[in-house]
């Protein structure tokens, strides 16, 4: 058998260390070598067993006294079995659920998966879950607002048992193990004293009650999934991919808790004429060559219907004008955005010979002053090349 290291050396302390120093040293070494903290290092398990053995001896005044006087010969060399785990029952078994102990010792390391946290609230009222649904509306419905009826699937209180989960005419019994608390308390002895922890009652799974005769409709759950029709007022100005929250329209709560909410996702179909930018509306209007040259009264479509607008003589393609307040109503407000109209001058096609001759004659009657942009372009060109 390999010679054992000095127990004081194992814990990294000096001979004559106080009880408090021994415990602090053990905590430090446990952090350093515990296998749960170093799952990829197989050597930690053996090191932790060595630390446990050293602590078991040095933390016991009688064994410590014998060890200080006679060394390893002063204590039973087979103490705790061949694995040398000392009075902890081999390995870490004597600790019970090691996660519970380490969570109390080390706190922030997060051992135990929550087993040390109180489960007294396991049967407390709980809010129901939120549910999500989607609805598609037209562009104009989004601009003006609309009421829609949608079908949703939600968890509701079982009508057959009124939410108790028990068959009609019967009642749930108080759990004999946890006495209705939903949790049971256990006490474990450790090198640092007795540590108590609360765990979910395994008999009732934290409900605090036992249902001997479950409701056949909900199978003892107390809730059933049902389809319901909900009327929704979608406000004017809603945008694509926005969400409306309807309070209390989600799944019903548990143990008398409040219902969750319905989150309604809005999808808005595109429009053939209008495009939206925030609360502004954009559209393009084609005008004839003559209308652009001479000016004209044109008809402009808006989300409120057609309106008349006068374009001036010589209107160029790409010109944009604004119709103030003809956009979309802003959410929860009375004011609106604007509509922006872009002019596209349509060049005529398929002209007859007579029309072409007339157009050529018209063109010959013009001079550079009639084409301001063209004149400006050639002036810039001359300056560039010093023509």
C-alpha positions as CSV (number, residue, x, y, z in Angstrom):
1,X,0.0,0.0,0.0
2,X,1.4,3.4,-0.9
3,X,2.4,5.6,2.1
4,X,-0.2,8.1,3.1
5,X,0.6,11.8,3.0
6,X,0.6,13.8,6.2
7,X,-3.0,14.9,6.9
8,X,-1.9,18.5,7.6
9,X,-0.1,18.6,4.3
10,X,-3.2,17.3,2.5
11,X,-5.3,20.1,3.9
12,X,-2.5,22.6,3.5
13,X,-2.3,23.7,7.1
14,X,0.2,23.7,9.9
15,X,0.2,21.3,12.8
16,X,-1.7,22.8,15.7
17,X,-4.3,24.5,13.5
18,X,-7.5,25.4,15.2
19,X,-10.9,23.8,14.5
20,X,-12.0,26.8,12.5
21,X,-8.8,26.7,10.4
22,X,-9.3,23.0,9.7
23,X,-12.9,23.6,8.5
24,X,-11.8,26.6,6.3
25,X,-9.0,24.5,4.8
26,X,-11.4,21.7,4.0
27,X,-13.8,24.0,2.3
28,X,-11.0,25.4,0.2
29,X,-9.8,21.9,-0.8
30,X,-13.3,20.8,-1.5
31,X,-13.7,23.6,-4.0
32,X,-10.3,22.7,-5.5
33,X,-10.9,18.9,-5.9
34,X,-14.6,18.1,-5.8
35,X,-15.4,16.0,-8.9
36,X,-18.6,18.0,-9.6
37,X,-16.5,21.0,-10.2
38,X,-13.9,19.2,-12.4
39,X,-15.8,16.5,-14.4
40,X,-13.0,16.3,-16.9
41,X,-10.3,15.5,-14.3
42,X,-10.6,11.9,-13.1
43,X,-7.8,12.4,-10.6
44,X,-10.0,14.8,-8.5
45,X,-12.0,11.9,-7.1
46,X,-9.0,10.3,-5.5
47,X,-7.7,13.7,-4.2
48,X,-11.1,14.4,-2.7
49,X,-11.2,11.1,-0.9
50,X,-7.8,11.9,0.5
51,X,-9.1,15.3,1.7
52,X,-12.1,13.7,3.3
53,X,-10.0,11.2,5.1
54,X,-7.7,14.0,6.4
55,X,-10.6,16.1,7.5
56,X,-12.4,13.2,9.3
57,X,-9.4,12.6,11.4
58,X,-8.3,16.2,12.1
59,X,-11.9,17.4,12.8
60,X,-12.3,14.8,15.6
61,X,-10.5,15.9,18.8
62,X,-9.7,12.4,19.9
63,X,-8.4,11.1,16.6
64,X,-6.5,14.4,16.1
65,X,-4.8,13.9,19.4
66,X,-3.8,10.4,18.5
67,X,-2.6,11.4,15.1
68,X,-0.6,14.3,16.5
69,X,1.2,11.9,18.9
70,X,1.5,8.7,16.8
71,X,0.9,9.7,13.2
72,X,-1.0,7.3,11.0
73,X,-0.3,4.5,13.4
74,X,-2.4,6.3,16.0
75,X,-5.6,5.9,13.9
76,X,-7.1,2.8,12.4
77,X,-5.4,2.4,9.0
78,X,-8.6,0.8,7.6
79,X,-10.9,3.5,8.9
80,X,-13.8,3.8,6.4
81,X,-12.8,0.8,4.3
82,X,-10.3,0.3,1.5
83,X,-11.3,3.4,-0.3
84,X,-9.9,5.5,2.6
85,X,-12.9,7.7,2.6
86,X,-13.0,7.8,6.4
87,X,-16.1,8.2,8.4
88,X,-18.1,9.4,5.4
89,X,-19.2,5.9,4.4
90,X,-17.0,5.5,1.4
91,X,-16.7,8.0,-1.4
92,X,-19.2,10.7,-0.7
93,X,-22.1,8.5,0.2
94,X,-22.3,9.6,3.9
95,X,-23.2,13.0,2.7
96,X,-26.5,11.8,1.2
97,X,-27.2,14.1,-1.7
98,X,-23.8,15.8,-2.0
99,X,-25.4,18.6,-4.1
100,X,-27.5,19.6,-1.1
101,X,-24.5,19.8,1.1
102,X,-22.3,21.7,-1.4
103,X,-25.1,24.1,-2.1
104,X,-25.1,25.1,1.6
105,X,-21.4,25.2,1.8
106,X,-20.4,26.9,-1.4
107,X,-23.6,28.8,-2.3
108,X,-22.8,30.3,-5.7
109,X,-21.5,27.1,-7.2
110,X,-25.1,26.1,-8.0
111,X,-25.0,22.5,-6.7
112,X,-28.1,20.4,-6.1
113,X,-30.3,21.4,-9.0
114,X,-32.5,23.4,-6.6
115,X,-33.0,20.5,-4.2
116,X,-32.0,22.7,-1.3
117,X,-34.5,25.4,-2.2
118,X,-37.7,25.5,-0.3
119,X,-40.6,24.0,-2.2
120,X,-43.3,25.4,0.1
121,X,-44.6,27.4,-2.8
122,X,-45.1,24.3,-5.0
123,X,-48.9,24.4,-4.4
124,X,-49.2,28.2,-4.3
125,X,-51.3,30.0,-6.9
126,X,-49.5,30.3,-10.2
127,X,-50.2,32.5,-13.2
128,X,-51.3,30.8,-16.4
129,X,-49.0,30.7,-19.5
130,X,-49.3,33.3,-22.2
131,X,-50.4,32.1,-25.6
132,X,-49.7,33.4,-29.1
133,X,-51.9,33.6,-32.2
134,X,-51.6,35.4,-35.5
135,X,-54.1,37.2,-37.7
136,X,-53.7,38.7,-41.2
137,X,-55.5,41.9,-42.1
138,X,-55.5,44.1,-45.2
139,X,-53.5,47.3,-45.7
140,X,-56.7,49.4,-45.4
141,X,-57.9,47.5,-42.3
142,X,-54.5,48.4,-40.7
143,X,-55.0,52.0,-41.7
144,X,-58.6,52.3,-40.4
145,X,-58.8,49.7,-37.6
146,X,-61.0,46.7,-37.7
147,X,-62.7,44.2,-35.4
148,X,-61.8,40.6,-35.8
149,X,-63.1,37.3,-34.3
150,X,-60.3,34.7,-33.9
151,X,-60.3,31.2,-32.6
152,X,-57.8,30.4,-29.9
153,X,-56.9,27.2,-28.0
154,X,-56.3,27.8,-24.3
155,X,-56.3,25.9,-21.0
156,X,-59.5,26.5,-19.1
157,X,-60.7,25.4,-15.7
158,X,-62.4,22.0,-16.0
159,X,-66.2,22.4,-15.7
160,X,-66.7,18.8,-14.7
161,X,-64.7,19.1,-11.5
162,X,-64.5,22.9,-11.1
163,X,-60.8,22.7,-11.2
164,X,-60.3,20.3,-8.3
165,X,-59.1,17.4,-10.4
166,X,-61.3,15.0,-8.4
167,X,-64.2,13.0,-9.7
168,X,-67.6,14.6,-9.1
169,X,-68.8,13.9,-5.6
170,X,-65.3,13.3,-4.3
171,X,-62.6,15.5,-3.0
172,X,-58.8,15.5,-2.9
173,X,-57.2,14.3,0.3
174,X,-54.4,16.2,2.1
175,X,-51.1,14.5,1.5
176,X,-50.1,12.5,4.6
177,X,-46.4,13.0,4.0
178,X,-46.2,16.8,3.6
179,X,-49.5,17.6,5.3
180,X,-50.6,19.8,2.4
181,X,-47.4,21.9,2.2
182,X,-46.1,20.3,-1.0
183,X,-42.7,19.9,0.4
184,X,-40.9,17.8,3.0
185,X,-38.0,18.7,5.2
186,X,-34.9,16.5,5.5
187,X,-32.0,16.9,7.9
188,X,-28.5,15.7,7.1
189,X,-25.5,15.4,9.4
190,X,-22.3,16.9,7.9
191,X,-18.9,17.8,9.3
192,X,-20.3,21.3,9.8
193,X,-23.3,20.3,11.7
194,X,-26.9,19.3,10.8
195,X,-28.2,20.9,7.6
196,X,-31.9,21.0,6.8
197,X,-33.3,21.2,3.3
198,X,-36.8,21.2,1.8
199,X,-37.6,19.1,-1.2
200,X,-40.7,18.6,-3.3
201,X,-42.9,15.9,-1.7
202,X,-42.4,12.7,-3.7
203,X,-45.8,11.4,-2.7
204,X,-47.9,14.2,-4.1
205,X,-45.3,15.8,-6.4
206,X,-45.6,19.1,-4.7
207,X,-49.3,19.5,-5.0
208,X,-50.0,19.0,-1.3
209,X,-53.0,16.8,-2.1
210,X,-53.7,13.3,-3.3
211,X,-56.5,12.6,-5.7
212,X,-57.7,9.0,-5.3
213,X,-60.5,9.2,-7.9
214,X,-59.4,11.6,-10.7
215,X,-61.9,13.5,-12.8
216,X,-62.4,11.5,-16.1
217,X,-62.6,14.8,-18.1
218,X,-59.3,16.4,-17.1
219,X,-57.6,13.2,-15.7
220,X,-56.9,15.0,-12.4
221,X,-55.2,18.0,-13.8
222,X,-58.1,20.4,-13.1
223,X,-57.7,22.1,-16.5
224,X,-58.7,21.2,-20.1
225,X,-57.7,22.6,-23.4
226,X,-60.6,24.2,-25.2
227,X,-61.3,26.3,-28.3
228,X,-62.7,29.8,-27.7
229,X,-63.7,32.6,-30.1
230,X,-62.3,36.0,-29.0
231,X,-63.4,39.4,-30.4
232,X,-60.4,41.7,-31.0
233,X,-60.5,45.4,-31.8
234,X,-57.4,46.1,-33.9
235,X,-56.6,49.8,-33.6
236,X,-56.1,52.2,-36.6
237,X,-52.5,52.6,-37.4
238,X,-51.3,49.1,-36.4
239,X,-48.2,48.0,-38.3
240,X,-47.1,44.8,-39.8
241,X,-45.5,42.4,-37.2
242,X,-46.7,44.4,-34.3
243,X,-48.3,42.5,-31.3
244,X,-51.4,43.2,-29.4
245,X,-51.6,42.0,-25.8
246,X,-55.0,40.9,-24.5
247,X,-54.8,40.6,-20.7
248,X,-56.4,37.5,-19.1
249,X,-57.1,35.7,-22.4
250,X,-54.2,33.2,-22.1
251,X,-54.2,29.9,-20.2
252,X,-56.1,29.9,-16.9
253,X,-54.0,29.9,-13.7
254,X,-53.2,27.0,-11.4
255,X,-54.4,26.8,-7.8
256,X,-56.5,29.9,-8.2
257,X,-53.8,32.0,-9.9
258,X,-54.6,34.6,-12.6
259,X,-54.8,33.8,-16.3
260,X,-52.0,34.5,-18.7
261,X,-52.3,36.9,-21.7
262,X,-53.0,36.4,-25.4
263,X,-50.3,37.8,-27.6
264,X,-51.8,38.5,-31.0
265,X,-49.3,38.9,-33.8
266,X,-50.5,41.2,-36.7
267,X,-49.6,40.5,-40.3
268,X,-50.6,43.2,-42.8
269,X,-51.0,42.4,-46.5
270,X,-49.3,44.7,-49.0
271,X,-51.3,47.1,-51.2
272,X,-51.2,47.4,-55.0
273,X,-51.0,51.3,-55.0
274,X,-49.8,52.4,-51.5
275,X,-46.6,51.8,-49.6
276,X,-46.2,52.6,-46.0
277,X,-43.3,54.3,-44.2
278,X,-44.1,54.7,-40.5
279,X,-47.4,56.6,-40.6
280,X,-46.7,58.2,-44.1
281,X,-48.1,56.8,-47.3
282,X,-46.3,56.8,-50.6
283,X,-47.7,56.3,-54.1
284,X,-46.7,57.0,-57.8
285,X,-49.0,58.7,-60.3
286,X,-48.5,58.5,-64.1
287,X,-49.3,61.7,-66.1
288,X,-49.2,62.3,-69.8
289,X,-46.6,64.2,-71.6
290,X,-49.1,67.0,-72.4
291,X,-50.3,67.1,-68.7
292,X,-46.7,67.5,-67.5
293,X,-45.9,70.2,-70.1
294,X,-49.1,72.2,-69.8
295,X,-50.1,71.5,-66.2
296,X,-53.3,69.8,-65.3
297,X,-55.7,68.8,-62.6
298,X,-55.1,65.1,-61.8
299,X,-56.9,62.5,-59.6
300,X,-54.9,61.2,-56.7
301,X,-56.0,58.1,-54.8
302,X,-55.6,58.3,-51.0
303,X,-56.6,55.9,-48.2
304,X,-59.7,58.1,-47.7
305,X,-60.7,58.1,-51.4
306,X,-59.8,60.1,-54.5
307,X,-58.8,63.8,-54.3
308,X,-58.0,66.4,-56.9
309,X,-54.6,68.0,-57.2
310,X,-53.2,70.6,-59.7
311,X,-49.7,70.0,-61.1
312,X,-48.0,73.0,-62.6
313,X,-46.7,73.6,-66.1
314,X,-43.4,71.9,-66.9
315,X,-43.7,69.3,-64.1
316,X,-40.8,66.9,-64.3
317,X,-40.8,63.2,-63.9
318,X,-39.7,62.3,-60.3
319,X,-41.4,65.4,-58.8
320,X,-42.8,64.6,-55.4
321,X,-45.6,66.6,-53.7
322,X,-47.1,66.2,-50.2
323,X,-50.7,65.8,-49.2
324,X,-50.6,66.9,-45.5
325,X,-52.6,64.8,-43.1
326,X,-53.6,62.3,-45.7
327,X,-51.5,59.5,-44.2
328,X,-52.2,56.9,-41.5
329,X,-53.6,57.8,-38.1
330,X,-51.0,57.4,-35.4
331,X,-51.6,54.8,-32.7
332,X,-53.7,56.1,-29.8
333,X,-53.6,59.6,-31.2
334,X,-55.8,61.8,-33.4
335,X,-53.1,63.2,-35.8
336,X,-52.0,61.5,-38.9
337,X,-49.0,61.2,-41.2
338,X,-48.8,62.6,-44.7
339,X,-49.1,61.2,-48.2
340,X,-46.3,61.7,-50.7
341,X,-47.1,61.5,-54.4
342,X,-44.4,60.9,-57.0
343,X,-45.0,62.0,-60.6
344,X,-44.0,59.8,-63.4
345,X,-44.3,61.3,-66.9
346,X,-45.3,58.7,-69.4
347,X,-43.7,59.0,-72.8
348,X,-46.1,58.1,-75.6
349,X,-45.5,55.1,-77.8
350,X,-46.7,53.8,-81.2
351,X,-47.1,57.3,-82.7
352,X,-48.5,57.7,-86.2
353,X,-46.5,59.5,-89.0
354,X,-48.7,62.6,-88.5
355,X,-48.1,62.6,-84.8
356,X,-44.4,62.2,-85.3
357,X,-44.3,65.1,-87.8
358,X,-46.3,67.3,-85.4
359,X,-43.9,66.4,-82.6
360,X,-40.9,67.2,-84.7
361,X,-42.3,70.5,-85.7
362,X,-43.0,71.2,-82.1
363,X,-39.5,70.3,-81.1
364,X,-38.0,72.5,-83.8
365,X,-40.0,75.4,-82.4
366,X,-38.2,75.1,-79.1
367,X,-34.9,76.4,-78.0
368,X,-32.5,75.8,-75.1
369,X,-34.4,78.1,-72.8
370,X,-37.3,75.7,-72.9
371,X,-35.0,72.9,-71.5
372,X,-33.5,74.3,-68.3
373,X,-31.9,71.0,-67.1
374,X,-30.5,70.2,-70.6
375,X,-29.0,73.7,-70.9
376,X,-27.5,73.3,-67.4
377,X,-26.1,69.9,-68.3
378,X,-24.2,71.1,-71.4
379,X,-22.8,74.1,-69.6
380,X,-21.3,71.9,-66.9
381,X,-20.0,69.6,-69.7
382,X,-18.3,72.5,-71.4
383,X,-16.6,73.7,-68.1
384,X,-15.4,70.1,-67.5
385,X,-13.6,69.8,-70.8
386,X,-12.9,73.5,-71.4
387,X,-14.8,73.4,-74.6
